[in-house]
Amino acid sequence: MQLFLLLCLVLLSPQGASLHRHHPREMKKRVEDLHVGATVAPSSRRDFTFDLYRALASAAPSQNIFFSPVSISMSLAMLSLGAGSSTKMQILEGLGLNLQKSSEEELHRGFQQLLQELNQPRDGFQLSLGNALFTDLVVDLQDTFVSAMKTLYLADTFPTNFRDSAGAMKQINDYVAKQTKGKIVDLLKNLDSNAVVIMVNYIFFKAKWETSFNHKGTQEQDFYVTSETVVRVPMMSREDQYHYLLDRNLSCRVVGVPYQGNATALFILPSEGKMQQVENGLSEKTLRKWLKMFKKRYFQT
């Protein structure tokens, strides 16, 4: 089964792309895989990703945003396993789960299936996603909660002496560093003196492009942060066939650049001055439409 990952959204400032010729080919398999992914999670929750993106973008309109919607929604869902009725309802409603249409069990089983699929080993493609709970020695977790976290979310629990702040931070930081292959070190710089439970969610992603970029083609070019701010940055360049589409309704172009391991990164290029229009139009329905619109075209990225 091919894997289509929406790990993050990449929206670029306007840049040119010269098209030479095209070879039509729809991403039928990608659409089928998105449907498989959609059945994993309740339909009422799938726009959580784009709602969260819009909230983050509006809170920091001039800042870069990088986040994993899968990690955030999974963490919230896992927390709901041990929450009281009122808190649990708030979490599930925040995820967009309509209990009249989907059950709580469907949510957890969906994440279980998704987690197992994402952690499958693939040649040239590394993705590991997981959870852990560090609890103070005085905290007594219910066996049913610990078992459900382990079964559904592959989450380990670790007894931690939070009275020893330095020791607790080292224990947590060492765990995160190990799980992320040393890419995230010193996650915690300080620890709240009242902390008794810390939940950790980690994601490690490393992949090679299906066709690598030649470093000799990298050149410094203008990147438009805003219409008034331009910076010079090194940009990779390569001529090849890519999945491409022009969405006239949202005033943007989208390019799919494949990784090894049957995963694809989507790069969204809004037309000049149309960033807000594109952000407002992002949804699961839009993504499905794009995957059906994609055609192979030969051009320089």
Backbone as CSV, one residue per row, in Angstrom:
resi,resn,N_x,N_y,N_z,CA_x,CA_y,CA_z,C_x,C_y,C_z
1,MET,0.849,-1.197,0.000,0.000,0.000,0.000,0.881,1.242,0.000
2,GLN,0.601,2.159,-0.873,1.346,3.405,-0.898,0.886,4.295,0.258
3,LEU,1.750,5.185,0.638,1.474,6.027,1.795,1.496,7.482,1.391
4,PHE,0.404,8.178,1.679,0.363,9.625,1.428,0.355,10.316,2.773
5,LEU,1.368,11.114,3.027,1.514,11.741,4.327,1.284,13.233,4.257
6,LEU,0.442,13.719,5.150,0.302,15.165,5.319,0.960,15.511,6.649
7,LEU,2.305,15.419,6.660,3.032,15.700,7.888,3.046,17.185,8.180
8,CYS,3.132,17.967,7.142,3.111,19.410,7.317,2.729,20.053,6.005
9,LEU,2.259,21.263,6.079,1.909,22.018,4.881,3.028,22.986,4.569
10,VAL,3.427,23.033,3.321,4.472,23.959,2.908,3.859,24.958,1.945
11,LEU,3.730,26.208,2.376,3.215,27.269,1.522,4.353,28.212,1.188
12,LEU,4.556,28.446,-0.096,5.693,29.220,-0.563,5.261,30.574,-1.084
13,SER,6.168,31.534,-0.989,5.922,32.832,-1.616,6.036,32.686,-3.124
14,PRO,5.407,33.598,-3.896,5.359,33.446,-5.344,6.740,33.334,-5.978
15,GLN,6.934,32.312,-6.763,8.133,32.107,-7.560,7.691,31.541,-8.904
16,GLY,8.527,31.684,-9.911,8.157,31.215,-11.241,8.464,29.747,-11.442
17,ALA,7.721,29.111,-12.351,8.003,27.739,-12.764,7.677,27.641,-14.238
18,SER,8.687,27.329,-15.043,8.461,27.300,-16.491,8.091,25.895,-16.942
19,LEU,6.931,25.747,-17.563,6.448,24.460,-18.048,6.869,24.266,-19.489
20,HIS,7.281,23.048,-19.810,7.724,22.767,-21.159,6.767,21.830,-21.896
21,ARG,6.427,20.737,-21.269,5.478,19.807,-21.867,4.875,19.000,-20.733
22,HIS,3.859,18.244,-21.008,3.237,17.493,-19.922,2.881,16.080,-20.362
23,HIS,2.821,15.231,-19.368,2.426,13.845,-19.578,1.294,13.542,-18.602
24,PRO,0.022,13.587,-19.033,-1.107,13.436,-18.116,-1.078,12.092,-17.390
25,ARG,-1.274,12.179,-16.097,-1.371,10.957,-15.301,-1.947,11.310,-13.945
26,GLU,-3.142,10.884,-13.671,-3.785,11.221,-12.401,-3.234,10.340,-11.288
27,MET,-3.241,10.891,-10.096,-2.723,10.149,-8.956,-3.828,9.278,-8.354
28,LYS,-4.329,8.352,-9.150,-5.455,7.534,-8.718,-5.122,6.759,-7.447
29,LYS,-3.931,6.198,-7.405,-3.569,5.413,-6.243,-3.490,6.273,-4.994
30,ARG,-2.979,7.509,-5.134,-2.897,8.416,-3.999,-4.286,8.715,-3.446
31,VAL,-5.259,8.894,-4.352,-6.627,9.173,-3.924,-7.195,7.974,-3.187
32,GLU,-6.920,6.772,-3.691,-7.394,5.571,-3.021,-6.793,5.461,-1.629
33,ASP,-5.495,5.796,-1.507,-4.834,5.727,-0.207,-5.385,6.758,0.756
34,LEU,-5.727,7.953,0.255,-6.338,8.965,1.110,-7.672,8.453,1.625
35,HIS,-8.402,7.732,0.783,-9.682,7.167,1.215,-9.455,6.144,2.320
36,VAL,-8.395,5.316,2.167,-8.073,4.354,3.209,-7.752,5.070,4.509
37,GLY,-6.934,6.149,4.417,-6.600,6.919,5.604,-7.825,7.570,6.213
38,ALA,-8.781,7.940,5.360,-9.980,8.604,5.854,-10.847,7.645,6.643
39,THR,-10.857,6.369,6.246,-11.668,5.406,6.970,-11.053,5.067,8.315
40,VAL,-9.748,5.342,8.464,-9.070,5.089,9.723,-9.579,6.021,10.806
41,ALA,-9.847,7.274,10.435,-10.287,8.281,11.400,-11.678,8.773,11.047
42,PRO,-12.515,9.061,12.041,-13.870,9.532,11.774,-13.876,10.756,10.874
43,SER,-14.836,10.802,9.948,-14.876,11.876,8.956,-15.061,13.245,9.583
44,SER,-15.766,13.315,10.700,-16.025,14.612,11.319,-14.779,15.223,11.938
45,ARG,-13.693,14.437,12.062,-12.488,14.906,12.725,-11.389,15.278,11.740
46,ARG,-11.564,14.953,10.463,-10.438,15.053,9.536,-10.050,16.491,9.209
47,ASP,-10.922,17.461,9.403,-10.552,18.855,9.142,-9.876,19.499,10.342
48,PHE,-9.674,18.719,11.424,-8.952,19.222,12.586,-7.582,19.757,12.170
49,THR,-6.932,19.063,11.239,-5.613,19.471,10.753,-5.627,20.900,10.230
50,PHE,-6.587,21.195,9.364,-6.614,22.503,8.712,-7.146,23.582,9.652
51,ASP,-8.068,23.220,10.531,-8.538,24.184,11.532,-7.393,24.591,12.451
52,LEU,-6.577,23.604,12.845,-5.438,23.887,13.713,-4.419,24.754,12.987
53,TYR,-4.177,24.456,11.719,-3.226,25.262,10.945,-3.682,26.724,10.892
54,ARG,-4.969,26.933,10.610,-5.477,28.306,10.512,-5.358,29.036,11.853
55,ALA,-5.593,28.305,12.949,-5.474,28.927,14.275,-4.036,29.341,14.551
56,LEU,-3.076,28.475,14.206,-1.671,28.782,14.421,-1.217,29.924,13.513
57,ALA,-1.688,29.903,12.264,-1.294,30.941,11.312,-1.819,32.309,11.734
58,SER,-3.039,32.368,12.237,-3.620,33.650,12.652,-2.963,34.171,13.921
59,ALA,-2.479,33.252,14.762,-1.831,33.669,16.013,-0.437,34.239,15.764
60,ALA,0.214,33.782,14.689,1.568,34.285,14.375,1.680,34.474,12.869
61,PRO,1.001,35.481,12.320,0.923,35.640,10.858,2.257,35.880,10.171
62,SER,3.252,36.355,10.892,4.539,36.658,10.265,5.602,35.604,10.563
63,GLN,5.194,34.518,11.211,6.152,33.495,11.609,5.998,32.230,10.766
64,ASN,7.098,31.488,10.636,7.030,30.171,10.010,6.328,29.210,10.959
65,ILE,5.610,28.251,10.402,4.872,27.280,11.201,5.263,25.881,10.757
66,PHE,5.648,25.059,11.697,5.958,23.663,11.410,5.356,22.817,12.522
67,PHE,4.451,21.932,12.182,3.815,21.116,13.210,3.327,19.804,12.606
68,SER,3.092,18.841,13.479,2.571,17.548,13.059,1.149,17.403,13.589
69,PRO,0.148,17.574,12.731,-1.237,17.436,13.194,-1.542,16.035,13.693
70,VAL,-0.874,15.032,13.118,-1.083,13.660,13.580,-0.652,13.530,15.036
71,SER,0.512,14.078,15.370,1.021,13.983,16.738,0.103,14.681,17.735
72,ILE,-0.357,15.872,17.372,-1.179,16.655,18.296,-2.530,15.990,18.534
73,SER,-3.182,15.569,17.459,-4.493,14.940,17.631,-4.369,13.600,18.346
74,MET,-3.287,12.872,18.064,-3.080,11.586,18.733,-2.852,11.771,20.226
75,SER,-2.078,12.786,20.583,-1.812,13.053,21.998,-3.094,13.394,22.750
76,LEU,-3.916,14.231,22.137,-5.185,14.601,22.771,-6.100,13.394,22.920
77,ALA,-6.153,12.566,21.885,-7.000,11.381,21.949,-6.534,10.427,23.041
78,MET,-5.216,10.273,23.164,-4.681,9.389,24.202,-5.003,9.920,25.590
79,LEU,-4.889,11.242,25.758,-5.216,11.835,27.060,-6.671,11.588,27.442
80,SER,-7.538,11.554,26.454,-8.963,11.370,26.739,-9.249,10.017,27.382
81,LEU,-8.336,9.049,27.196,-8.535,7.725,27.797,-8.611,7.800,29.322
82,GLY,-7.863,8.745,29.897,-7.828,8.842,31.353,-8.548,10.043,31.904
83,ALA,-9.270,10.761,31.051,-9.953,11.984,31.495,-11.335,11.665,32.056
84,GLY,-11.805,12.559,32.952,-13.162,12.447,33.454,-14.166,12.809,32.382
85,SER,-15.425,12.591,32.637,-16.455,12.730,31.612,-16.498,14.122,30.994
86,SER,-16.418,15.172,31.823,-16.495,16.530,31.309,-15.266,16.876,30.472
87,THR,-14.069,16.590,31.015,-12.828,16.868,30.289,-12.743,16.038,29.021
88,LYS,-13.138,14.778,29.122,-13.114,13.902,27.955,-13.998,14.450,26.843
89,MET,-15.168,14.928,27.188,-16.074,15.473,26.188,-15.471,16.706,25.519
90,GLN,-14.799,17.542,26.309,-14.165,18.736,25.743,-13.053,18.349,24.764
91,ILE,-12.279,17.326,25.107,-11.195,16.876,24.218,-11.760,16.323,22.919
92,LEU,-12.764,15.472,23.036,-13.338,14.843,21.844,-14.018,15.870,20.948
93,GLU,-14.685,16.837,21.561,-15.318,17.897,20.775,-14.257,18.767,20.101
94,GLY,-13.136,18.988,20.809,-12.043,19.750,20.220,-11.460,19.066,18.999
95,LEU,-11.456,17.738,19.002,-10.985,16.966,17.856,-12.036,16.902,16.752
96,GLY,-13.233,17.404,17.043,-14.281,17.408,16.031,-15.055,16.114,15.952
97,LEU,-14.962,15.292,16.995,-15.655,14.007,16.973,-17.118,14.191,17.349
98,ASN,-17.990,13.756,16.475,-19.423,13.788,16.728,-19.848,12.416,17.237
99,LEU,-20.113,12.320,18.542,-20.440,11.030,19.138,-21.782,10.484,18.681
100,GLN,-22.570,11.321,18.008,-23.827,10.834,17.454,-23.605,10.075,16.152
101,LYS,-22.459,10.322,15.523,-22.155,9.655,14.252,-21.023,8.640,14.369
102,SER,-20.114,8.868,15.307,-18.971,7.975,15.485,-18.777,7.721,16.972
103,SER,-18.307,6.531,17.301,-18.113,6.191,18.701,-16.696,6.539,19.145
104,GLU,-16.531,6.648,20.454,-15.207,6.909,21.010,-14.257,5.758,20.678
105,GLU,-14.793,4.550,20.673,-13.959,3.382,20.349,-13.407,3.475,18.922
106,GLU,-14.219,3.981,17.993,-13.754,4.143,16.610,-12.560,5.086,16.543
107,LEU,-12.605,6.146,17.334,-11.509,7.108,17.353,-10.208,6.429,17.758
108,HIS,-10.227,5.695,18.873,-9.008,5.069,19.378,-8.529,3.949,18.460
109,ARG,-9.447,3.152,17.945,-9.054,2.079,17.023,-8.494,2.665,15.730
110,GLY,-9.031,3.801,15.330,-8.524,4.465,14.128,-7.088,4.918,14.313
111,PHE,-6.794,5.503,15.465,-5.421,5.918,15.736,-4.490,4.716,15.880
112,GLN,-4.994,3.646,16.450,-4.183,2.437,16.568,-3.758,1.935,15.182
113,GLN,-4.718,1.869,14.266,-4.430,1.427,12.908,-3.478,2.386,12.193
114,LEU,-3.717,3.690,12.378,-2.872,4.697,11.736,-1.441,4.621,12.255
115,LEU,-1.277,4.473,13.561,0.042,4.395,14.172,0.810,3.172,13.675
116,GLN,0.128,2.063,13.564,0.773,0.850,13.066,1.211,1.016,11.613
117,GLU,0.369,1.666,10.815,0.694,1.874,9.409,1.871,2.826,9.248
118,LEU,1.863,3.931,9.989,2.924,4.920,9.851,4.276,4.374,10.295
119,ASN,4.277,3.473,11.262,5.536,2.935,11.783,6.055,1.743,10.997
120,GLN,5.392,1.384,9.909,5.880,0.286,9.077,7.197,0.674,8.415
121,PRO,8.235,-0.180,8.471,9.519,0.156,7.840,9.402,0.191,6.322
122,ARG,10.091,1.150,5.701,10.100,1.296,4.254,11.515,1.628,3.798
123,ASP,11.887,1.112,2.648,13.228,1.373,2.115,13.394,2.860,1.808
124,GLY,14.479,3.453,2.314,14.785,4.847,2.024,13.896,5.849,2.722
125,PHE,13.104,5.383,3.687,12.106,6.253,4.317,11.971,5.851,5.776
126,GLN,12.296,6.762,6.673,12.193,6.478,8.099,11.156,7.382,8.745
127,LEU,10.197,6.764,9.396,9.187,7.515,10.143,8.845,6.732,11.393
128,SER,9.080,7.319,12.528,8.687,6.678,13.781,7.905,7.691,14.610
129,LEU,6.831,7.219,15.165,5.901,8.066,15.904,5.482,7.317,17.152
130,GLY,5.524,7.985,18.292,5.164,7.286,19.509,4.863,8.221,20.667
131,ASN,4.506,7.617,21.791,4.088,8.364,22.973,4.676,7.735,24.230
132,ALA,4.812,8.536,25.259,5.284,8.043,26.552,4.700,8.911,27.658
133,LEU,4.548,8.308,28.819,4.005,9.022,29.972,4.971,8.856,31.138
134,PHE,5.433,9.972,31.683,6.327,9.968,32.838,5.519,10.414,34.053
135,THR,5.424,9.557,35.044,4.563,9.846,36.195,5.372,9.811,37.487
136,ASP,5.027,10.727,38.387,5.707,10.784,39.674,5.462,9.499,40.451
137,LEU,6.387,9.202,41.355,6.308,7.957,42.126,5.053,7.886,42.989
138,VAL,4.460,9.049,43.303,3.271,9.049,44.159,1.994,8.855,43.335
139,VAL,2.098,8.890,42.008,0.917,8.758,41.153,0.635,7.281,40.904
140,ASP,-0.608,6.898,41.135,-1.017,5.509,40.931,-1.991,5.459,39.750
141,LEU,-1.508,5.036,38.592,-2.352,4.968,37.402,-3.175,3.678,37.410
142,GLN,-4.394,3.767,36.911,-5.242,2.589,36.809,-4.692,1.643,35.744
143,ASP,-4.730,0.356,36.061,-4.200,-0.650,35.134,-4.906,-0.605,33.781
144,THR,-6.199,-0.313,33.773,-6.944,-0.270,32.515,-6.459,0.868,31.627
145,PHE,-6.099,2.004,32.259,-5.597,3.157,31.512,-4.228,2.850,30.913
146,VAL,-3.337,2.282,31.708,-1.992,1.929,31.241,-2.066,0.916,30.106
147,SER,-2.944,-0.068,30.260,-3.094,-1.102,29.233,-3.637,-0.526,27.934
148,ALA,-4.630,0.361,28.041,-5.224,0.962,26.841,-4.214,1.828,26.110
149,MET,-3.400,2.597,26.856,-2.378,3.428,26.220,-1.369,2.563,25.470
150,LYS,-0.982,1.459,26.085,0.014,0.589,25.465,-0.550,-0.096,24.232
151,THR,-1.779,-0.583,24.329,-2.390,-1.333,23.232,-2.755,-0.434,22.058
152,LEU,-3.381,0.700,22.358,-3.901,1.559,21.295,-2.876,2.554,20.763
153,TYR,-1.986,3.051,21.653,-1.078,4.128,21.258,0.400,3.767,21.430
154,LEU,0.673,2.495,21.714,2.056,2.025,21.880,2.828,2.878,22.883
155,ALA,2.119,3.378,23.882,2.706,4.311,24.843,3.292,3.566,26.042
156,ASP,4.527,3.896,26.384,5.168,3.349,27.570,4.983,4.311,28.734
157,THR,4.973,3.776,29.934,4.888,4.602,31.136,6.153,4.393,31.956
158,PHE,6.668,5.497,32.502,7.914,5.434,33.258,7.737,6.116,34.608
159,PRO,7.986,5.387,35.711,7.975,6.037,37.030,9.131,7.017,37.122
160,THR,8.846,8.213,37.623,9.833,9.295,37.630,9.799,10.023,38.964
161,ASN,10.953,10.290,39.509,11.035,11.036,40.762,11.093,12.524,40.441
162,PHE,9.951,13.179,40.419,9.896,14.595,40.070,10.439,15.505,41.169
163,ARG,10.661,14.933,42.359,11.283,15.742,43.418,12.750,15.992,43.079
164,ASP,13.325,15.111,42.278,14.681,15.308,41.763,14.548,15.905,40.362
165,SER,14.421,17.226,40.284,14.139,17.887,39.002,15.198,17.593,37.956
166,ALA,16.455,17.663,38.338,17.541,17.425,37.381,17.494,15.993,36.858
167,GLY,17.269,15.060,37.760,17.205,13.655,37.357,16.007,13.368,36.467
168,ALA,14.860,13.987,36.793,13.654,13.785,35.987,13.832,14.352,34.581
169,MET,14.417,15.555,34.492,14.658,16.153,33.179,15.610,15.308,32.352
170,LYS,16.661,14.785,32.991,17.612,13.938,32.268,16.928,12.669,31.755
171,GLN,16.086,12.064,32.576,15.384,10.850,32.170,14.518,11.109,30.940
172,ILE,13.774,12.211,30.959,12.883,12.533,29.847,13.679,12.944,28.608
173,ASN,14.680,13.794,28.795,15.483,14.247,27.660,16.247,13.103,27.004
174,ASP,16.768,12.197,27.806,17.491,11.043,27.253,16.549,10.166,26.426
175,TYR,15.324,10.005,26.914,14.346,9.190,26.190,14.023,9.815,24.835
176,VAL,13.752,11.130,24.827,13.404,11.819,23.580,14.583,11.787,22.607
177,ALA,15.790,12.013,23.107,16.980,11.988,22.241,17.152,10.624,21.589
178,LYS,16.911,9.580,22.347,17.049,8.219,21.802,16.004,7.947,20.736
179,GLN,14.752,8.336,20.996,13.669,8.044,20.058,13.775,8.867,18.777
180,THR,14.408,10.032,18.843,14.543,10.901,17.657,15.938,10.815,17.054
181,LYS,16.651,9.748,17.377,17.995,9.508,16.814,18.932,10.681,17.073
182,GLY,18.791,11.299,18.248,19.679,12.382,18.631,19.351,13.725,18.008
183,LYS,18.231,13.824,17.301,17.874,15.088,16.640,17.261,16.088,17.613
184,ILE,16.612,15.604,18.660,16.040,16.503,19.667,16.722,16.208,20.999
185,VAL,17.510,17.144,21.442,18.205,16.994,22.723,17.783,18.142,23.639
186,ASP,17.817,17.866,24.917,17.436,18.883,25.912,16.065,19.475,25.609
187,LEU,15.090,18.599,25.406,13.720,19.062,25.171,13.242,19.922,26.325
188,LEU,13.513,19.469,27.539,13.131,20.223,28.733,14.310,21.018,29.242
189,LYS,14.127,22.330,29.367,15.157,23.192,29.930,14.940,23.416,31.426
190,ASN,13.678,23.337,31.838,13.344,23.457,33.250,12.073,22.663,33.497
191,LEU,11.773,22.452,34.744,10.643,21.616,35.128,9.826,22.307,36.196
192,ASP,8.508,22.349,35.982,7.618,22.956,36.973,7.698,22.167,38.279
193,SER,7.825,22.864,39.364,7.970,22.202,40.659,6.735,21.408,41.059
194,ASN,5.600,21.731,40.468,4.356,21.024,40.793,4.053,19.884,39.846
195,ALA,4.948,19.611,38.894,4.697,18.566,37.891,4.652,17.190,38.546
196,VAL,3.657,16.412,38.154,3.567,15.020,38.599,3.399,14.072,37.417
197,VAL,2.979,14.606,36.271,2.816,13.785,35.071,3.272,14.610,33.863
198,ILE,4.077,14.011,32.998,4.480,14.642,31.743,4.263,13.636,30.612
199,MET,3.492,14.059,29.628,3.269,13.219,28.463,4.175,13.689,27.332
200,VAL,4.822,12.756,26.671,5.733,13.056,25.570,5.227,12.385,24.302
201,ASN,5.154,13.164,23.241,4.871,12.608,21.918,6.049,12.968,21.023
202,TYR,6.566,12.015,20.304,7.711,12.282,19.437,7.412,11.795,18.018
203,ILE,8.055,12.440,17.075,7.973,12.004,15.681,9.342,12.209,15.052
204,PHE,9.830,11.171,14.399,11.125,11.235,13.716,10.879,10.919,12.246
205,PHE,11.320,11.830,11.386,11.103,11.664,9.948,12.409,11.914,9.205
206,LYS,12.800,10.968,8.373,13.985,11.126,7.536,13.746,10.341,6.253
207,ALA,13.880,11.025,5.134,13.612,10.359,3.857,14.485,10.952,2.772
208,LYS,14.676,10.183,1.729,15.415,10.634,0.555,14.437,10.901,-0.575
209,TRP,14.746,11.931,-1.363,13.923,12.170,-2.532,13.997,10.970,-3.464
210,GLU,12.915,10.712,-4.138,12.902,9.605,-5.096,13.991,9.798,-6.151
211,THR,14.140,11.025,-6.604,15.257,11.398,-7.473,15.982,12.561,-6.803
212,SER,17.232,12.354,-6.460,17.945,13.350,-5.665,18.274,14.594,-6.480
213,PHE,18.411,15.696,-5.767,18.827,16.959,-6.361,20.359,17.009,-6.399
214,ASN,20.899,17.460,-7.510,22.345,17.627,-7.628,22.747,18.912,-6.910
215,HIS,23.699,18.808,-5.986,24.097,19.987,-5.214,24.686,21.080,-6.092
216,LYS,25.165,20.696,-7.287,25.734,21.694,-8.187,24.644,22.614,-8.749
217,GLY,23.400,22.173,-8.673,22.306,22.994,-9.171,21.760,23.968,-8.154
218,THR,22.306,23.936,-6.931,21.836,24.835,-5.871,22.418,26.233,-6.072
219,GLN,21.535,27.226,-6.110,21.960,28.607,-6.307,21.191,29.527,-5.360
220,GLU,21.795,30.647,-5.023,21.097,31.634,-4.204,20.109,32.404,-5.069
221,GLN,18.859,32.483,-4.573,17.816,33.193,-5.307,16.960,33.980,-4.315
222,ASP,16.120,34.844,-4.868,15.235,35.658,-4.032,14.090,34.803,-3.497
223,PHE,13.810,34.953,-2.204,12.629,34.350,-1.593,11.810,35.474,-0.976
224,TYR,10.538,35.529,-1.350,9.671,36.618,-0.906,8.948,36.227,0.388
225,VAL,9.459,36.737,1.498,8.808,36.503,2.791,7.459,37.206,2.802
226,THR,7.453,38.453,2.380,6.242,39.235,2.154,6.479,40.028,0.873
227,SER,5.480,40.810,0.479,5.646,41.621,-0.730,6.732,42.682,-0.542
228,GLU,7.029,43.024,0.714,8.047,44.037,0.980,9.385,43.438,1.403
229,THR,9.387,42.196,1.872,10.602,41.582,2.406,11.096,40.465,1.503
230,VAL,12.318,40.628,1.014,12.934,39.632,0.137,14.281,39.231,0.723
231,VAL,14.533,37.927,0.794,15.815,37.439,1.307,16.442,36.513,0.274
232,ARG,17.761,36.447,0.284,18.490,35.557,-0.601,18.738,34.243,0.130
233,VAL,18.302,33.143,-0.460,18.460,31.833,0.163,18.950,30.835,-0.877
234,PRO,19.679,29.787,-0.457,20.080,28.745,-1.400,18.874,27.903,-1.804
235,MET,18.663,27.729,-3.085,17.533,26.950,-3.584,18.031,25.810,-4.472
236,MET,17.498,24.616,-4.198,17.806,23.471,-5.041,17.063,23.607,-6.366
237,SER,17.576,22.953,-7.386,16.951,23.049,-8.701,17.160,21.741,-9.462
238,ARG,16.110,21.310,-10.143,16.225,20.103,-10.961,15.081,20.063,-11.964
239,GLU,15.374,19.648,-13.193,14.339,19.445,-14.202,13.899,17.987,-14.171
240,ASP,12.605,17.785,-14.051,12.075,16.419,-14.012,10.565,16.481,-14.179
241,GLN,9.933,15.321,-14.180,8.477,15.246,-14.202,7.958,15.242,-12.770
242,TYR,7.009,16.099,-12.514,6.390,16.187,-11.195,4.876,16.204,-11.351
243,HIS,4.189,15.798,-10.313,2.750,15.988,-10.281,2.472,17.464,-10.016
244,TYR,1.617,18.034,-10.853,1.410,19.484,-10.838,-0.055,19.795,-11.086
245,LEU,-0.525,20.882,-10.478,-1.875,21.344,-10.778,-1.955,22.846,-10.575
246,LEU,-2.897,23.457,-11.260,-3.230,24.867,-11.088,-4.667,24.936,-10.602
247,ASP,-4.852,25.442,-9.384,-6.187,25.604,-8.810,-6.596,27.066,-8.987
248,ARG,-7.422,27.330,-9.998,-7.822,28.708,-10.293,-8.769,29.257,-9.226
249,ASN,-9.555,28.367,-8.601,-10.489,28.836,-7.571,-9.758,29.364,-6.338
250,LEU,-8.659,28.703,-5.964,-7.897,29.121,-4.792,-6.677,29.959,-5.159
251,SER,-6.474,30.172,-6.460,-5.348,30.996,-6.922,-4.011,30.472,-6.409
252,CYS,-3.747,29.218,-6.722,-2.477,28.631,-6.302,-2.079,27.501,-7.235
253,ARG,-0.805,27.170,-7.177,-0.287,25.999,-7.854,0.238,25.030,-6.804
254,VAL,0.173,23.736,-7.103,0.624,22.718,-6.163,1.528,21.738,-6.903
255,VAL,2.660,21.429,-6.294,3.609,20.475,-6.865,3.812,19.341,-5.869
256,GLY,3.755,18.112,-6.358,4.026,16.945,-5.536,5.407,16.397,-5.844
257,VAL,6.294,16.408,-4.854,7.655,15.895,-5.028,7.776,14.591,-4.241
258,PRO,8.033,13.470,-4.922,8.008,12.173,-4.250,9.279,11.858,-3.463
259,TYR,9.084,11.211,-2.339,10.172,10.615,-1.575,10.292,9.145,-1.950
260,GLN,11.388,8.529,-1.576,11.453,7.080,-1.599,10.495,6.548,-0.539
261,GLY,10.010,5.334,-0.715,9.087,4.766,0.255,7.644,5.125,-0.004
262,ASN,7.344,5.604,-1.234,5.968,5.886,-1.636,5.293,6.947,-0.772
263,ALA,5.998,8.007,-0.486,5.424,9.169,0.206,5.672,10.392,-0.668
264,THR,4.824,11.389,-0.535,4.908,12.579,-1.370,4.764,13.839,-0.525
265,ALA,5.614,14.820,-0.801,5.501,16.131,-0.159,4.773,17.068,-1.110
266,LEU,3.798,17.797,-0.594,3.069,18.780,-1.389,3.595,20.180,-1.085
267,PHE,3.941,20.922,-2.130,4.374,22.306,-1.991,3.319,23.193,-2.644
268,ILE,2.743,24.075,-1.839,1.643,24.924,-2.288,2.180,26.325,-2.557
269,LEU,1.970,26.806,-3.766,2.481,28.118,-4.176,1.313,29.062,-4.458
270,PRO,0.944,29.904,-3.496,-0.153,30.854,-3.740,0.256,31.897,-4.772
271,SER,-0.706,32.387,-5.532,-0.445,33.523,-6.408,-0.158,34.744,-5.539
272,GLU,0.457,35.747,-6.135,0.856,36.922,-5.362,-0.353,37.564,-4.672
273,GLY,-0.236,37.737,-3.354,-1.299,38.359,-2.582,-2.459,37.451,-2.232
274,LYS,-2.334,36.142,-2.511,-3.455,35.213,-2.314,-3.216,34.205,-1.185
275,MET,-2.233,34.466,-0.339,-1.934,33.539,0.744,-3.153,33.304,1.641
276,GLN,-3.821,34.363,2.051,-4.969,34.238,2.941,-6.087,33.439,2.275
277,GLN,-6.297,33.639,0.994,-7.336,32.906,0.266,-7.041,31.414,0.264
278,VAL,-5.781,31.075,0.055,-5.395,29.663,0.052,-5.568,29.058,1.439
279,GLU,-5.103,29.772,2.458,-5.211,29.255,3.826,-6.669,29.021,4.210
280,ASN,-7.543,29.932,3.838,-8.961,29.784,4.171,-9.604,28.618,3.439
281,GLY,-9.050,28.256,2.279,-9.651,27.198,1.480,-9.128,25.808,1.755
282,LEU,-8.138,25.687,2.644,-7.572,24.371,2.940,-8.574,23.509,3.699
283,SER,-8.795,22.308,3.193,-9.717,21.373,3.833,-9.449,19.988,3.269
284,GLU,-10.068,18.994,3.899,-9.927,17.634,3.378,-10.536,17.539,1.981
285,LYS,-11.631,18.226,1.749,-12.269,18.235,0.429,-11.330,18.825,-0.624
286,THR,-10.617,19.893,-0.259,-9.660,20.514,-1.176,-8.531,19.545,-1.505
287,LEU,-8.026,18.858,-0.484,-6.934,17.913,-0.692,-7.360,16.789,-1.630
288,ARG,-8.564,16.271,-1.424,-9.074,15.222,-2.309,-9.166,15.728,-3.747
289,LYS,-9.642,16.949,-3.900,-9.772,17.532,-5.234,-8.409,17.644,-5.899
290,TRP,-7.430,18.100,-5.147,-6.086,18.255,-5.698,-5.522,16.918,-6.166
291,LEU,-5.705,15.883,-5.367,-5.146,14.587,-5.730,-5.761,14.042,-7.011
292,LYS,-6.994,14.402,-7.282,-7.639,13.990,-8.530,-7.204,14.862,-9.703
293,MET,-6.810,16.100,-9.413,-6.424,17.035,-10.470,-4.982,16.853,-10.936
294,PHE,-4.144,16.234,-10.125,-2.724,16.151,-10.433,-2.465,15.505,-11.790
295,LYS,-1.547,16.105,-12.544,-1.069,15.526,-13.783,0.446,15.662,-13.820
296,LYS,1.108,14.720,-14.479,2.564,14.771,-14.587,2.974,15.814,-15.619
297,ARG,3.878,16.698,-15.218,4.411,17.694,-16.131,5.920,17.793,-15.938
298,TYR,6.589,18.090,-17.018,8.041,18.217,-16.981,8.404,19.693,-16.865
299,PHE,9.057,20.051,-15.769,9.487,21.432,-15.600,10.592,21.497,-14.563
300,GLN,11.126,22.667,-14.368,12.222,22.879,-13.432,11.682,23.402,-12.121
301,THR,12.061,22.735,-11.039,11.663,23.190,-9.705,12.812,23.929,-9.063
